């Protein structure tokens, strides 16, 4: 994936914390630290969205849907 240079505004205290992580060699530079933070936040948002969508599902309906017609097909499956 290609990288694009952007300018951001960040709280000075937060930047000091990022610089501290860079100084401790946790990240090679500021860019990597910020990329990592943005990536983790995007993943968290996606997980939360997925969890919210899953919470909308009705377990009884989903089970019935999964088992629908299974009895008829089960006899045709080979024995293992």
mmCIF file of the N, C-alpha and C atoms, coordinates in Angstrom:
data_MODEL
# 
_entry.id   MODEL 
# 
loop_
_atom_site.group_PDB 
_atom_site.id 
_atom_site.type_symbol 
_atom_site.label_atom_id 
_atom_site.label_alt_id 
_atom_site.label_comp_id 
_atom_site.label_asym_id 
_atom_site.label_entity_id 
_atom_site.label_seq_id 
_atom_site.pdbx_PDB_ins_code 
_atom_site.Cartn_x 
_atom_site.Cartn_y 
_atom_site.Cartn_z 
_atom_site.occupancy 
_atom_site.B_iso_or_equiv 
_atom_site.pdbx_formal_charge 
_atom_site.auth_seq_id 
_atom_site.auth_comp_id 
_atom_site.auth_asym_id 
_atom_site.auth_atom_id 
_atom_site.pdbx_PDB_model_num 
ATOM 1   N N  . UNK A 1 1  ? 0.840   -1.165  0.000  1.00 0.00 ? 1  UNK A N  1 
ATOM 2   C CA . UNK A 1 1  ? 0.000   0.000   0.000  1.00 0.00 ? 1  UNK A CA 1 
ATOM 3   C C  . UNK A 1 1  ? 0.891   1.235   0.000  1.00 0.00 ? 1  UNK A C  1 
ATOM 4   N N  . UNK A 1 2  ? 0.549   2.201   -0.808 1.00 0.00 ? 2  UNK A N  1 
ATOM 5   C CA . UNK A 1 2  ? 1.367   3.402   -0.890 1.00 0.00 ? 2  UNK A CA 1 
ATOM 6   C C  . UNK A 1 2  ? 1.057   4.352   0.265  1.00 0.00 ? 2  UNK A C  1 
ATOM 7   N N  . UNK A 1 3  ? 2.049   5.125   0.623  1.00 0.00 ? 3  UNK A N  1 
ATOM 8   C CA . UNK A 1 3  ? 1.898   6.087   1.716  1.00 0.00 ? 3  UNK A CA 1 
ATOM 9   C C  . UNK A 1 3  ? 1.720   7.480   1.143  1.00 0.00 ? 3  UNK A C  1 
ATOM 10  N N  . UNK A 1 4  ? 0.969   8.282   1.884  1.00 0.00 ? 4  UNK A N  1 
ATOM 11  C CA . UNK A 1 4  ? 0.727   9.658   1.493  1.00 0.00 ? 4  UNK A CA 1 
ATOM 12  C C  . UNK A 1 4  ? 1.113   10.549  2.670  1.00 0.00 ? 4  UNK A C  1 
ATOM 13  N N  . UNK A 1 5  ? 1.807   11.620  2.396  1.00 0.00 ? 5  UNK A N  1 
ATOM 14  C CA . UNK A 1 5  ? 2.221   12.528  3.453  1.00 0.00 ? 5  UNK A CA 1 
ATOM 15  C C  . UNK A 1 5  ? 1.064   13.473  3.772  1.00 0.00 ? 5  UNK A C  1 
ATOM 16  N N  . UNK A 1 6  ? 0.783   13.631  5.075  1.00 0.00 ? 6  UNK A N  1 
ATOM 17  C CA . UNK A 1 6  ? -0.266  14.545  5.521  1.00 0.00 ? 6  UNK A CA 1 
ATOM 18  C C  . UNK A 1 6  ? 0.274   15.375  6.682  1.00 0.00 ? 6  UNK A C  1 
ATOM 19  N N  . UNK A 1 7  ? -0.328  16.511  6.893  1.00 0.00 ? 7  UNK A N  1 
ATOM 20  C CA . UNK A 1 7  ? 0.016   17.349  8.040  1.00 0.00 ? 7  UNK A CA 1 
ATOM 21  C C  . UNK A 1 7  ? -1.128  17.233  9.042  1.00 0.00 ? 7  UNK A C  1 
ATOM 22  N N  . UNK A 1 8  ? -0.792  17.093  10.320 1.00 0.00 ? 8  UNK A N  1 
ATOM 23  C CA . UNK A 1 8  ? -1.815  17.002  11.353 1.00 0.00 ? 8  UNK A CA 1 
ATOM 24  C C  . UNK A 1 8  ? -1.514  17.989  12.471 1.00 0.00 ? 8  UNK A C  1 
ATOM 25  N N  . UNK A 1 9  ? -2.539  18.300  13.218 1.00 0.00 ? 9  UNK A N  1 
ATOM 26  C CA . UNK A 1 9  ? -2.370  19.116  14.416 1.00 0.00 ? 9  UNK A CA 1 
ATOM 27  C C  . UNK A 1 9  ? -2.594  18.184  15.593 1.00 0.00 ? 9  UNK A C  1 
ATOM 28  N N  . UNK A 1 10 ? -1.669  18.212  16.554 1.00 0.00 ? 10 UNK A N  1 
ATOM 29  C CA . UNK A 1 10 ? -1.736  17.298  17.682 1.00 0.00 ? 10 UNK A CA 1 
ATOM 30  C C  . UNK A 1 10 ? -1.391  18.062  18.965 1.00 0.00 ? 10 UNK A C  1 
ATOM 31  N N  . UNK A 1 11 ? -2.037  17.710  20.030 1.00 0.00 ? 11 UNK A N  1 
ATOM 32  C CA . UNK A 1 11 ? -1.783  18.316  21.330 1.00 0.00 ? 11 UNK A CA 1 
ATOM 33  C C  . UNK A 1 11 ? -0.308  18.127  21.696 1.00 0.00 ? 11 UNK A C  1 
ATOM 34  N N  . UNK A 1 12 ? 0.313   19.171  22.255 1.00 0.00 ? 12 UNK A N  1 
ATOM 35  C CA . UNK A 1 12 ? 1.748   19.095  22.550 1.00 0.00 ? 12 UNK A CA 1 
ATOM 36  C C  . UNK A 1 12 ? 2.067   18.004  23.575 1.00 0.00 ? 12 UNK A C  1 
ATOM 37  N N  . UNK A 1 13 ? 1.193   17.790  24.543 1.00 0.00 ? 13 UNK A N  1 
ATOM 38  C CA . UNK A 1 13 ? 1.415   16.720  25.520 1.00 0.00 ? 13 UNK A CA 1 
ATOM 39  C C  . UNK A 1 13 ? 1.366   15.348  24.880 1.00 0.00 ? 13 UNK A C  1 
ATOM 40  N N  . UNK A 1 14 ? 0.444   15.191  23.948 1.00 0.00 ? 14 UNK A N  1 
ATOM 41  C CA . UNK A 1 14 ? 0.341   13.908  23.247 1.00 0.00 ? 14 UNK A CA 1 
ATOM 42  C C  . UNK A 1 14 ? 1.581   13.673  22.392 1.00 0.00 ? 14 UNK A C  1 
ATOM 43  N N  . UNK A 1 15 ? 2.066   14.738  21.758 1.00 0.00 ? 15 UNK A N  1 
ATOM 44  C CA . UNK A 1 15 ? 3.263   14.607  20.932 1.00 0.00 ? 15 UNK A CA 1 
ATOM 45  C C  . UNK A 1 15 ? 4.465   14.233  21.789 1.00 0.00 ? 15 UNK A C  1 
ATOM 46  N N  . UNK A 1 16 ? 4.550   14.777  22.982 1.00 0.00 ? 16 UNK A N  1 
ATOM 47  C CA . UNK A 1 16 ? 5.645   14.412  23.892 1.00 0.00 ? 16 UNK A CA 1 
ATOM 48  C C  . UNK A 1 16 ? 5.573   12.926  24.238 1.00 0.00 ? 16 UNK A C  1 
ATOM 49  N N  . UNK A 1 17 ? 4.374   12.418  24.433 1.00 0.00 ? 17 UNK A N  1 
ATOM 50  C CA . UNK A 1 17 ? 4.212   10.990  24.739 1.00 0.00 ? 17 UNK A CA 1 
ATOM 51  C C  . UNK A 1 17 ? 4.632   10.132  23.541 1.00 0.00 ? 17 UNK A C  1 
ATOM 52  N N  . UNK A 1 18 ? 4.262   10.569  22.340 1.00 0.00 ? 18 UNK A N  1 
ATOM 53  C CA . UNK A 1 18 ? 4.676   9.855   21.124 1.00 0.00 ? 18 UNK A CA 1 
ATOM 54  C C  . UNK A 1 18 ? 6.191   9.885   21.006 1.00 0.00 ? 18 UNK A C  1 
ATOM 55  N N  . UNK A 1 19 ? 6.769   11.054  21.209 1.00 0.00 ? 19 UNK A N  1 
ATOM 56  C CA . UNK A 1 19 ? 8.222   11.180  21.132 1.00 0.00 ? 19 UNK A CA 1 
ATOM 57  C C  . UNK A 1 19 ? 8.906   10.295  22.175 1.00 0.00 ? 19 UNK A C  1 
ATOM 58  N N  . UNK A 1 20 ? 8.287   10.153  23.346 1.00 0.00 ? 20 UNK A N  1 
ATOM 59  C CA . UNK A 1 20 ? 8.828   9.265   24.373 1.00 0.00 ? 20 UNK A CA 1 
ATOM 60  C C  . UNK A 1 20 ? 8.873   7.825   23.903 1.00 0.00 ? 20 UNK A C  1 
ATOM 61  N N  . UNK A 1 21 ? 7.828   7.396   23.207 1.00 0.00 ? 21 UNK A N  1 
ATOM 62  C CA . UNK A 1 21 ? 7.810   6.030   22.667 1.00 0.00 ? 21 UNK A CA 1 
ATOM 63  C C  . UNK A 1 21 ? 8.883   5.847   21.589 1.00 0.00 ? 21 UNK A C  1 
ATOM 64  N N  . UNK A 1 22 ? 9.081   6.881   20.801 1.00 0.00 ? 22 UNK A N  1 
ATOM 65  C CA . UNK A 1 22 ? 10.124  6.832   19.766 1.00 0.00 ? 22 UNK A CA 1 
ATOM 66  C C  . UNK A 1 22 ? 11.495  6.776   20.431 1.00 0.00 ? 22 UNK A C  1 
ATOM 67  N N  . UNK A 1 23 ? 11.688  7.580   21.466 1.00 0.00 ? 23 UNK A N  1 
ATOM 68  C CA . UNK A 1 23 ? 12.977  7.601   22.174 1.00 0.00 ? 23 UNK A CA 1 
ATOM 69  C C  . UNK A 1 23 ? 13.279  6.242   22.810 1.00 0.00 ? 23 UNK A C  1 
ATOM 70  N N  . UNK A 1 24 ? 12.240  5.560   23.269 1.00 0.00 ? 24 UNK A N  1 
ATOM 71  C CA . UNK A 1 24 ? 12.413  4.236   23.875 1.00 0.00 ? 24 UNK A CA 1 
ATOM 72  C C  . UNK A 1 24 ? 12.495  3.130   22.823 1.00 0.00 ? 24 UNK A C  1 
ATOM 73  N N  . UNK A 1 25 ? 12.506  3.525   21.547 1.00 0.00 ? 25 UNK A N  1 
ATOM 74  C CA . UNK A 1 25 ? 12.607  2.597   20.412 1.00 0.00 ? 25 UNK A CA 1 
ATOM 75  C C  . UNK A 1 25 ? 11.384  1.678   20.288 1.00 0.00 ? 25 UNK A C  1 
ATOM 76  N N  . UNK A 1 26 ? 10.250  2.127   20.876 1.00 0.00 ? 26 UNK A N  1 
ATOM 77  C CA . UNK A 1 26 ? 9.014   1.369   20.710 1.00 0.00 ? 26 UNK A CA 1 
ATOM 78  C C  . UNK A 1 26 ? 8.531   1.494   19.271 1.00 0.00 ? 26 UNK A C  1 
ATOM 79  N N  . UNK A 1 27 ? 8.758   2.668   18.687 1.00 0.00 ? 27 UNK A N  1 
ATOM 80  C CA . UNK A 1 27 ? 8.483   2.933   17.271 1.00 0.00 ? 27 UNK A CA 1 
ATOM 81  C C  . UNK A 1 27 ? 9.727   3.553   16.674 1.00 0.00 ? 27 UNK A C  1 
ATOM 82  N N  . UNK A 1 28 ? 9.972   3.344   15.378 1.00 0.00 ? 28 UNK A N  1 
ATOM 83  C CA . UNK A 1 28 ? 11.175  3.916   14.768 1.00 0.00 ? 28 UNK A CA 1 
ATOM 84  C C  . UNK A 1 28 ? 11.091  5.433   14.578 1.00 0.00 ? 28 UNK A C  1 
ATOM 85  N N  . UNK A 1 29 ? 9.856   5.958   14.450 1.00 0.00 ? 29 UNK A N  1 
ATOM 86  C CA . UNK A 1 29 ? 9.691   7.394   14.241 1.00 0.00 ? 29 UNK A CA 1 
ATOM 87  C C  . UNK A 1 29 ? 8.249   7.806   14.550 1.00 0.00 ? 29 UNK A C  1 
ATOM 88  N N  . UNK A 1 30 ? 8.009   9.106   14.524 1.00 0.00 ? 30 UNK A N  1 
ATOM 89  C CA . UNK A 1 30 ? 6.663   9.623   14.810 1.00 0.00 ? 30 UNK A CA 1 
ATOM 90  C C  . UNK A 1 30 ? 5.627   9.083   13.833 1.00 0.00 ? 30 UNK A C  1 
ATOM 91  N N  . UNK A 1 31 ? 5.992   9.051   12.574 1.00 0.00 ? 31 UNK A N  1 
ATOM 92  C CA . UNK A 1 31 ? 5.037   8.595   11.554 1.00 0.00 ? 31 UNK A CA 1 
ATOM 93  C C  . UNK A 1 31 ? 4.528   7.193   11.850 1.00 0.00 ? 31 UNK A C  1 
ATOM 94  N N  . UNK A 1 32 ? 5.448   6.281   12.176 1.00 0.00 ? 32 UNK A N  1 
ATOM 95  C CA . UNK A 1 32 ? 5.042   4.907   12.472 1.00 0.00 ? 32 UNK A CA 1 
ATOM 96  C C  . UNK A 1 32 ? 4.155   4.846   13.713 1.00 0.00 ? 32 UNK A C  1 
ATOM 97  N N  . UNK A 1 33 ? 4.480   5.648   14.717 1.00 0.00 ? 33 UNK A N  1 
ATOM 98  C CA . UNK A 1 33 ? 3.683   5.667   15.942 1.00 0.00 ? 33 UNK A CA 1 
ATOM 99  C C  . UNK A 1 33 ? 2.260   6.131   15.647 1.00 0.00 ? 33 UNK A C  1 
ATOM 100 N N  . UNK A 1 34 ? 2.136   7.183   14.871 1.00 0.00 ? 34 UNK A N  1 
ATOM 101 C CA . UNK A 1 34 ? 0.812   7.721   14.553 1.00 0.00 ? 34 UNK A CA 1 
ATOM 102 C C  . UNK A 1 34 ? 0.068   6.782   13.616 1.00 0.00 ? 34 UNK A C  1 
ATOM 103 N N  . UNK A 1 35 ? 0.768   6.182   12.649 1.00 0.00 ? 35 UNK A N  1 
ATOM 104 C CA . UNK A 1 35 ? 0.130   5.190   11.773 1.00 0.00 ? 35 UNK A CA 1 
ATOM 105 C C  . UNK A 1 35 ? -0.441  4.042   12.588 1.00 0.00 ? 35 UNK A C  1 
ATOM 106 N N  . UNK A 1 36 ? 0.333   3.578   13.546 1.00 0.00 ? 36 UNK A N  1 
ATOM 107 C CA . UNK A 1 36 ? -0.101  2.476   14.387 1.00 0.00 ? 36 UNK A CA 1 
ATOM 108 C C  . UNK A 1 36 ? -1.343  2.852   15.191 1.00 0.00 ? 36 UNK A C  1 
ATOM 109 N N  . UNK A 1 37 ? -1.337  4.042   15.759 1.00 0.00 ? 37 UNK A N  1 
ATOM 110 C CA . UNK A 1 37 ? -2.479  4.501   16.552 1.00 0.00 ? 37 UNK A CA 1 
ATOM 111 C C  . UNK A 1 37 ? -3.741  4.617   15.695 1.00 0.00 ? 37 UNK A C  1 
ATOM 112 N N  . UNK A 1 38 ? -3.604  5.169   14.511 1.00 0.00 ? 38 UNK A N  1 
ATOM 113 C CA . UNK A 1 38 ? -4.756  5.316   13.616 1.00 0.00 ? 38 UNK A CA 1 
ATOM 114 C C  . UNK A 1 38 ? -5.261  3.945   13.178 1.00 0.00 ? 38 UNK A C  1 
ATOM 115 N N  . UNK A 1 39 ? -4.337  3.054   12.843 1.00 0.00 ? 39 UNK A N  1 
ATOM 116 C CA . UNK A 1 39 ? -4.712  1.704   12.423 1.00 0.00 ? 39 UNK A CA 1 
ATOM 117 C C  . UNK A 1 39 ? -5.468  0.967   13.527 1.00 0.00 ? 39 UNK A C  1 
ATOM 118 N N  . UNK A 1 40 ? -4.955  1.052   14.758 1.00 0.00 ? 40 UNK A N  1 
ATOM 119 C CA . UNK A 1 40 ? -5.619  0.397   15.886 1.00 0.00 ? 40 UNK A CA 1 
ATOM 120 C C  . UNK A 1 40 ? -7.001  0.984   16.134 1.00 0.00 ? 40 UNK A C  1 
ATOM 121 N N  . UNK A 1 41 ? -7.135  2.293   16.019 1.00 0.00 ? 41 UNK A N  1 
ATOM 122 C CA . UNK A 1 41 ? -8.430  2.941   16.245 1.00 0.00 ? 41 UNK A CA 1 
ATOM 123 C C  . UNK A 1 41 ? -9.428  2.529   15.166 1.00 0.00 ? 41 UNK A C  1 
ATOM 124 N N  . UNK A 1 42 ? -9.002  2.478   13.926 1.00 0.00 ? 42 UNK A N  1 
ATOM 125 C CA . UNK A 1 42 ? -9.887  2.056   12.843 1.00 0.00 ? 42 UNK A CA 1 
ATOM 126 C C  . UNK A 1 42 ? -10.350 0.610   13.046 1.00 0.00 ? 42 UNK A C  1 
ATOM 127 N N  . UNK A 1 43 ? -9.439  -0.254  13.473 1.00 0.00 ? 43 UNK A N  1 
ATOM 128 C CA . UNK A 1 43 ? -9.794  -1.649  13.743 1.00 0.00 ? 43 UNK A CA 1 
ATOM 129 C C  . UNK A 1 43 ? -10.792 -1.738  14.893 1.00 0.00 ? 43 UNK A C  1 
ATOM 130 N N  . UNK A 1 44 ? -10.590 -0.940  15.926 1.00 0.00 ? 44 UNK A N  1 
ATOM 131 C CA . UNK A 1 44 ? -11.502 -0.928  17.071 1.00 0.00 ? 44 UNK A CA 1 
ATOM 132 C C  . UNK A 1 44 ? -12.897 -0.473  16.642 1.00 0.00 ? 44 UNK A C  1 
ATOM 133 N N  . UNK A 1 45 ? -12.967 0.556   15.836 1.00 0.00 ? 45 UNK A N  1 
ATOM 134 C CA . UNK A 1 45 ? -14.254 1.051   15.346 1.00 0.00 ? 45 UNK A CA 1 
ATOM 135 C C  . UNK A 1 45 ? -14.958 -0.042  14.551 1.00 0.00 ? 45 UNK A C  1 
ATOM 136 N N  . UNK A 1 46 ? -14.224 -0.735  13.697 1.00 0.00 ? 46 UNK A N  1 
ATOM 137 C CA . UNK A 1 46 ? -14.811 -1.805  12.889 1.00 0.00 ? 46 UNK A CA 1 
ATOM 138 C C  . UNK A 1 46 ? -15.303 -2.951  13.770 1.00 0.00 ? 46 UNK A C  1 
ATOM 139 N N  . UNK A 1 47 ? -14.509 -3.339  14.791 1.00 0.00 ? 47 UNK A N  1 
ATOM 140 C CA . UNK A 1 47 ? -14.947 -4.400  15.708 1.00 0.00 ? 47 UNK A CA 1 
ATOM 141 C C  . UNK A 1 47 ? -16.212 -3.998  16.449 1.00 0.00 ? 47 UNK A C  1 
ATOM 142 N N  . UNK A 1 48 ? -16.262 -2.754  16.897 1.00 0.00 ? 48 UNK A N  1 
ATOM 143 C CA . UNK A 1 48 ? -17.444 -2.272  17.602 1.00 0.00 ? 48 UNK A CA 1 
ATOM 144 C C  . UNK A 1 48 ? -18.665 -2.264  16.694 1.00 0.00 ? 48 UNK A C  1 
ATOM 145 N N  . UNK A 1 49 ? -18.458 -1.887  15.449 1.00 0.00 ? 49 UNK A N  1 
ATOM 146 C CA . UNK A 1 49 ? -19.571 -1.875  14.484 1.00 0.00 ? 49 UNK A CA 1 
ATOM 147 C C  . UNK A 1 49 ? -20.068 -3.289  14.246 1.00 0.00 ? 49 UNK A C  1 
ATOM 148 N N  . UNK A 1 50 ? -19.136 -4.224  14.094 1.00 0.00 ? 50 UNK A N  1 
ATOM 149 C CA . UNK A 1 50 ? -19.502 -5.621  13.879 1.00 0.00 ? 50 UNK A CA 1 
ATOM 150 C C  . UNK A 1 50 ? -20.224 -6.190  15.094 1.00 0.00 ? 50 UNK A C  1 
ATOM 151 N N  . UNK A 1 51 ? -19.738 -5.868  16.293 1.00 0.00 ? 51 UNK A N  1 
ATOM 152 C CA . UNK A 1 51 ? -20.383 -6.340  17.523 1.00 0.00 ? 51 UNK A CA 1 
ATOM 153 C C  . UNK A 1 51 ? -21.792 -5.778  17.632 1.00 0.00 ? 51 UNK A C  1 
ATOM 154 N N  . UNK A 1 52 ? -21.969 -4.520  17.267 1.00 0.00 ? 52 UNK A N  1 
ATOM 155 C CA . UNK A 1 52 ? -23.296 -3.904  17.320 1.00 0.00 ? 52 UNK A CA 1 
ATOM 156 C C  . UNK A 1 52 ? -24.248 -4.582  16.338 1.00 0.00 ? 52 UNK A C  1 
ATOM 157 N N  . UNK A 1 53 ? -23.752 -4.916  15.151 1.00 0.00 ? 53 UNK A N  1 
ATOM 158 C CA . UNK A 1 53 ? -24.591 -5.606  14.165 1.00 0.00 ? 53 UNK A CA 1 
ATOM 159 C C  . UNK A 1 53 ? -24.944 -7.011  14.636 1.00 0.00 ? 53 UNK A C  1 
ATOM 160 N N  . UNK A 1 54 ? -23.975 -7.703  15.231 1.00 0.00 ? 54 UNK A N  1 
ATOM 161 C CA . UNK A 1 54 ? -24.233 -9.057  15.738 1.00 0.00 ? 54 UNK A CA 1 
ATOM 162 C C  . UNK A 1 54 ? -25.240 -9.040  16.884 1.00 0.00 ? 54 UNK A C  1 
ATOM 163 N N  . UNK A 1 55 ? -25.218 -7.989  17.682 1.00 0.00 ? 55 UNK A N  1 
ATOM 164 C CA . UNK A 1 55 ? -26.145 -7.884  18.805 1.00 0.00 ? 55 UNK A CA 1 
ATOM 165 C C  . UNK A 1 55 ? -27.590 -7.753  18.330 1.00 0.00 ? 55 UNK A C  1 
ATOM 166 N N  . UNK A 1 56 ? -27.764 -7.327  17.093 1.00 0.00 ? 56 UNK A N  1 
ATOM 167 C CA . UNK A 1 56 ? -29.110 -7.181  16.538 1.00 0.00 ? 56 UNK A CA 1 
ATOM 168 C C  . UNK A 1 56 ? -29.716 -8.522  16.121 1.00 0.00 ? 56 UNK A C  1 
ATOM 169 N N  . UNK A 1 57 ? -28.887 -9.553  16.010 1.00 0.00 ? 57 UNK A N  1 
ATOM 170 C CA . UNK A 1 57 ? -29.365 -10.850 15.546 1.00 0.00 ? 57 UNK A CA 1 
ATOM 171 C C  . UNK A 1 57 ? -30.196 -11.539 16.629 1.00 0.00 ? 57 UNK A C  1 
ATOM 172 N N  . UNK A 1 58 ? -31.184 -12.291 16.189 1.00 0.00 ? 58 UNK A N  1 
ATOM 173 C CA . UNK A 1 58 ? -32.022 -13.083 17.094 1.00 0.00 ? 58 UNK A CA 1 
ATOM 174 C C  . UNK A 1 58 ? -31.483 -14.506 17.092 1.00 0.00 ? 58 UNK A C  1 
ATOM 175 N N  . UNK A 1 59 ? -30.886 -14.958 18.206 1.00 0.00 ? 59 UNK A N  1 
ATOM 176 C CA . UNK A 1 59 ? -30.270 -16.288 18.242 1.00 0.00 ? 59 UNK A CA 1 
ATOM 177 C C  . UNK A 1 59 ? -31.232 -17.420 17.869 1.00 0.00 ? 59 UNK A C  1 
ATOM 178 N N  . UNK A 1 60 ? -32.471 -17.346 18.303 1.00 0.00 ? 60 UNK A N  1 
ATOM 179 C CA . UNK A 1 60 ? -33.442 -18.407 17.980 1.00 0.00 ? 60 UNK A CA 1 
ATOM 180 C C  . UNK A 1 60 ? -33.712 -18.452 16.481 1.00 0.00 ? 60 UNK A C  1 
ATOM 181 N N  . UNK A 1 61 ? -33.880 -17.277 15.881 1.00 0.00 ? 61 UNK A N  1 
ATOM 182 C CA . UNK A 1 61 ? -34.130 -17.218 14.444 1.00 0.00 ? 61 UNK A CA 1 
ATOM 183 C C  . UNK A 1 61 ? -32.920 -17.724 13.664 1.00 0.00 ? 61 UNK A C  1 
ATOM 184 N N  . UNK A 1 62 ? -31.720 -17.313 14.081 1.00 0.00 ? 62 UNK A N  1 
ATOM 185 C CA . UNK A 1 62 ? -30.505 -17.733 13.392 1.00 0.00 ? 62 UNK A CA 1 
ATOM 186 C C  . UNK A 1 62 ? -30.310 -19.242 13.487 1.00 0.00 ? 62 UNK A C  1 
ATOM 187 N N  . UNK A 1 63 ? -30.600 -19.831 14.642 1.00 0.00 ? 63 UNK A N  1 
ATOM 188 C CA . UNK A 1 63 ? -30.471 -21.273 14.810 1.00 0.00 ? 63 UNK A CA 1 
ATOM 189 C C  . UNK A 1 63 ? -31.478 -21.998 13.930 1.00 0.00 ? 63 UNK A C  1 
ATOM 190 N N  . UNK A 1 64 ? -32.710 -21.513 13.917 1.00 0.00 ? 64 UNK A N  1 
ATOM 191 C CA . UNK A 1 64 ? -33.736 -22.130 13.083 1.00 0.00 ? 64 UNK A CA 1 
ATOM 192 C C  . UNK A 1 64 ? -33.356 -22.040 11.606 1.00 0.00 ? 64 UNK A C  1 
ATOM 193 N N  . UNK A 1 65 ? -32.814 -20.912 11.218 1.00 0.00 ? 65 UNK A N  1 
ATOM 194 C CA . UNK A 1 65 ? -32.397 -20.726 9.833  1.00 0.00 ? 65 UNK A CA 1 
ATOM 195 C C  . UNK A 1 65 ? -31.258 -21.681 9.472  1.00 0.00 ? 65 UNK A C  1 
ATOM 196 N N  . UNK A 1 66 ? -30.318 -21.856 10.393 1.00 0.00 ? 66 UNK A N  1 
ATOM 197 C CA . UNK A 1 66 ? -29.184 -22.745 10.145 1.00 0.00 ? 66 UNK A CA 1 
ATOM 198 C C  . UNK A 1 66 ? -29.630 -24.203 10.062 1.00 0.00 ? 66 UNK A C  1 
ATOM 199 N N  . UNK A 1 67 ? -30.624 -24.556 10.858 1.00 0.00 ? 67 UNK A N  1 
ATOM 200 C CA . UNK A 1 67 ? -31.080 -25.946 10.902 1.00 0.00 ? 67 UNK A CA 1 
ATOM 201 C C  . UNK A 1 67 ? -32.152 -26.259 9.859  1.00 0.00 ? 67 UNK A C  1 
ATOM 202 N N  . UNK A 1 68 ? -32.640 -25.235 9.188  1.00 0.00 ? 68 UNK A N  1 
ATOM 203 C CA . UNK A 1 68 ? -33.698 -25.424 8.199  1.00 0.00 ? 68 UNK A CA 1 
ATOM 204 C C  . UNK A 1 68 ? -33.235 -26.358 7.084  1.00 0.00 ? 68 UNK A C  1 
ATOM 205 N N  . UNK A 1 69 ? -33.935 -27.424 6.913  1.00 0.00 ? 69 UNK A N  1 
ATOM 206 C CA . UNK A 1 69 ? -33.624 -28.364 5.849  1.00 0.00 ? 69 UNK A CA 1 
ATOM 207 C C  . UNK A 1 69 ? -32.442 -29.261 6.149  1.00 0.00 ? 69 UNK A C  1 
ATOM 208 N N  . UNK A 1 70 ? -31.787 -29.091 7.266  1.00 0.00 ? 70 UNK A N  1 
ATOM 209 C CA . UNK A 1 70 ? -30.611 -29.882 7.596  1.00 0.00 ? 70 UNK A CA 1 
ATOM 210 C C  . UNK A 1 70 ? -30.970 -31.357 7.764  1.00 0.00 ? 70 UNK A C  1 
ATOM 211 N N  . UNK A 1 71 ? -32.122 -31.633 8.356  1.00 0.00 ? 71 UNK A N  1 
ATOM 212 C CA . UNK A 1 71 ? -32.541 -33.017 8.579  1.00 0.00 ? 71 UNK A CA 1 
ATOM 213 C C  . UNK A 1 71 ? -32.670 -33.800 7.293  1.00 0.00 ? 71 UNK A C  1 
ATOM 214 N N  . UNK A 1 72 ? -33.178 -33.172 6.256  1.00 0.00 ? 72 UNK A N  1 
ATOM 215 C CA . UNK A 1 72 ? -33.346 -33.847 4.966  1.00 0.00 ? 72 UNK A CA 1 
ATOM 216 C C  . UNK A 1 72 ? -31.994 -34.129 4.323  1.00 0.00 ? 72 UNK A C  1 
ATOM 217 N N  . UNK A 1 73 ? -31.084 -33.201 4.422  1.00 0.00 ? 73 UNK A N  1 
ATOM 218 C CA . UNK A 1 73 ? -29.778 -33.349 3.777  1.00 0.00 ? 73 UNK A CA 1 
ATOM 219 C C  . UNK A 1 73 ? -28.850 -34.256 4.604  1.00 0.00 ? 73 UNK A C  1 
ATOM 220 N N  . UNK A 1 74 ? -29.062 -34.358 5.873  1.00 0.00 ? 74 UNK A N  1 
ATOM 221 C CA . UNK A 1 74 ? -28.169 -35.099 6.755  1.00 0.00 ? 74 UNK A CA 1 
ATOM 222 C C  . UNK A 1 74 ? -28.070 -36.554 6.350  1.00 0.00 ? 74 UNK A C  1 
ATOM 223 N N  . UNK A 1 75 ? -29.173 -37.139 5.901  1.00 0.00 ? 75 UNK A N  1 
ATOM 224 C CA . UNK A 1 75 ? -29.174 -38.537 5.490  1.00 0.00 ? 75 UNK A CA 1 
ATOM 225 C C  . UNK A 1 75 ? -28.306 -38.767 4.254  1.00 0.00 ? 75 UNK A C  1 
ATOM 226 N N  . UNK A 1 76 ? -28.167 -37.748 3.421  1.00 0.00 ? 76 UNK A N  1 
ATOM 227 C CA . UNK A 1 76 ? -27.411 -37.883 2.176  1.00 0.00 ? 76 UNK A CA 1 
ATOM 228 C C  . UNK A 1 76 ? -25.913 -37.697 2.388  1.00 0.00 ? 76 UNK A C  1 
ATOM 229 N N  . UNK A 1 77 ? -25.491 -37.202 3.539  1.00 0.00 ? 77 UNK A N  1 
ATOM 230 C CA . UNK A 1 77 ? -24.073 -36.976 3.788  1.00 0.00 ? 77 UNK A CA 1 
ATOM 231 C C  . UNK A 1 77 ? -23.370 -38.308 4.063  1.00 0.00 ? 77 UNK A C  1 
ATOM 232 N N  . UNK A 1 78 ? -22.141 -38.454 3.582  1.00 0.00 ? 78 UNK A N  1 
ATOM 233 C CA . UNK A 1 78 ? -21.410 -39.700 3.821  1.00 0.00 ? 78 UNK A CA 1 
ATOM 234 C C  . UNK A 1 78 ? -21.027 -39.844 5.299  1.00 0.00 ? 78 UNK A C  1 
ATOM 235 N N  . UNK A 1 79 ? -20.933 -41.091 5.752  1.00 0.00 ? 79 UNK A N  1 
ATOM 236 C CA . UNK A 1 79 ? -20.532 -41.384 7.129  1.00 0.00 ? 79 UNK A CA 1 
ATOM 237 C C  . UNK A 1 79 ? -19.017 -41.237 7.232  1.00 0.00 ? 79 UNK A C  1 
ATOM 238 N N  . UNK A 1 80 ? -18.549 -40.613 8.280  1.00 0.00 ? 80 UNK A N  1 
ATOM 239 C CA . UNK A 1 80 ? -17.095 -40.445 8.459  1.00 0.00 ? 80 UNK A CA 1 
ATOM 240 C C  . UNK A 1 80 ? -16.598 -41.308 9.556  1.00 0.00 ? 80 UNK A C  1 
# 
